[in-house]
């Protein structure tokens, strides 16, 4: 390709013609230009930072098919559906499809009619031979899933590096919203990125207000959650709990108290989960009581309140979940009501991964020590907060 200035001009023309936007944000621009030029890229952009455009635009600028590795069928469906509405030839492959649907998708790839192919990491071992010589760019979405230091580690993600090598080391862009320094290093090592362009935006979300409160009883913290939900003038809320039983039980109690809450967890049938997610995204359900199964892909702009009734085992897991509030940039609240037994449960849930002990210690500091809440969270992610943040209960 030609110089960076001409690549940038082409990229913004694609942005205007396909998405109708006038200009890329600075970090997006650097990621797009680097990926379109064939460089490896590691982009850590916060929620709302436009990560998908960082690989979708280069996919339309390079010759061949871009393979996007994505962890959830719902994420693949959403992105492929949005691309198709804009006239971009994109397909996905998943176990939820019929064999005929998968055959049609592969036929489109074989005849060169697809620009973006979305796959779950579990499908890579069976796909790489068919893709040899066709792939111009490899994109790894939610790249924190690669790392054993990360909070949503997916073992099949560890095979992506071998898949990349089998394809001849194609240019690769890895994107995610939160990653500790250890996680970032692990992503680069597993993918074998070569002199990657590293892009790291601040993790800080100034519109989020953090507050933590020790609860004397289970009933009291349920009442506090209900008070927060009832105080909302508009928008929706998410209540996170650590287990499926608590999701069902908490939703039942809130309903008995007059709050139209619905439970969401991995124990529900897939059809029920899809329906509940659709109800939440469209506003038919305003409050969801969920485990961490209600995770990646929850992109609703007007969540005004996220309540945690318990302590997640890692700061980045908490920050991802709390960060589903305020995606439209408006002020939103992130409350945690905890009891001492929550820390013992968090320790059991953390397991024995490399970052488990450090994550637990940071969460203990977050709930129990007289420090700026924001400083604890961002410090764990490798970012310093100077002075009072004016956005947490310790600093206001």
Residue, then its C-alpha position, 0 to 999 in steps of 0.5 A: x500500500x502507499x503512504x499513511x496519508x493516502x491510506x488515511x484518506x481511503x479509510x475515511x472515504x470507506x467510513x463515509x460511504x459505508x457508515x456515513x460518519x465524517x471522521x475517525x477518532x484519533x485512536x481508531x484512525x491509528x488502528x485502521x491505518x496500521x492494520x490496512x498497511x499490513x501491520x500487527x495491532x494491539x488496540x485496547x479501547x474502552x467501551x464506546x471506543x469503536x473497536x469493531x471499525x478498527x478491523x471492519x474498515x481495513x477489511x474493506x480496504x485489503x484484498x481477500x477475506x478478513x477472518x474475525x474471531x469472536x467469542x459469542x454467537x450473539x456478537x457475531x449475529x449482531x455485527x454481521x447483521x449490521x454489516x449486511x444492512x450497510x451492504x457489506x458482504x459478511x457471514x458467520x459460522x456457528x453450531x447454531x446454524x443448520x448444515x445447509x446454512x453453513x454450506x451456503x456460507x462456505x460457498x460464498x467464501x469459496x467464490x470470493x463473495x465474502x469480505x468478513x467471515x466471523x468464527x468462534x475460536x472453537x471452529x478454527x481447527x476445522x477451518x484453516x485448510x479451507x481458508x489458506x491463501x484467502x485470508x488478508x487480515x485476522x481480527x481477534x475480538x474480545x482479545x482478553x479471552x486469550x490470556x490466562x491472566x484475564x477475567x474471561x479466559x477461553x482455552x480455545x483462544x490459545x489456539x489462534x496463534x497456531x491458526x495464524x501461523x498455519x495461514x502464513x502469519x497474516x497481519x493481525x489486529x487484536x482488540x478489547x476494552x480492558x486488559x491488564x499489563x500482564x494480559x496485554x503481554x500474554x495476547x502479544x505472545x500467544x498471537x506472536x505479534x510482530x512489532x505490533x502497533x500498540x494503542x492504549x486509551x485511558x480506561x477511565x469513564x468519568x461519567x460513571x460514579x462508583x459507590x460501595x456499601x457493606x450490608x448488614x443483611x441480605x434483605x438490607x442489600x436487596x432493599x438498597x438495590x430496589x431503592x436505587x432502581x425505583x429512584x431512576x427517572x429513566x433508563x434501565x438497570x442491571x443487578x449482578x449476582x454471583x450464582x444462578x440460584x441468586x439470580x432467580x431468587x433476587x429477581x423473584x424478591x424484586x418482583x414481589x416488591x413491585x419491580x418488574x425484574x427478570x433473571x438471566x443466567x447460563x442455566x436458562x435455555x438458549x431461546x429464553x436467553x435470546x428473548x430476555x436479551x432482546x427484551x432488555x435491549x428493546x426496553x420491554x424489560x427494564x431490570x435484569x438480575x444476572x450472573x456474569x453470563x450477561x456479559x459481552x455484547x450487552x451494548x445498551x446505551x441507557x443503562x443508568x444503574x449497575x448494582x453488584x450484590x456480591x464481589x467479583x473475583x477480579x477488578x477487570x471483571x467488575x469494571x467490564x460489568x459496571x461499565x455496561x452503565x452509561x454507554x451514552x456518556x451520561x452520568x450513571x451509577x455503579x453500586x456494590x453492596x457486599x458482605x464478608x461471605x462474598x469475599x470467600x465466594x469470590x475466592x472460590x470462583x477465582x480458581x487458580x489462574x495466574x492472576x487470581x490472587x492479585x485480582x482478589x487482593x485488589x478487590x479486597x482493597x476496592x471494597x474495604x480500604x479507604x482509597x479512591x475506588x476509581x484509583x484501585x480499578x484503574x491502578x490494577x489496569x496499569x493506569x494512575x489516578x492523580x488526586x480526587x476523582x470526584x466520581x466515587x464515594x471516597x472522593x465526594 
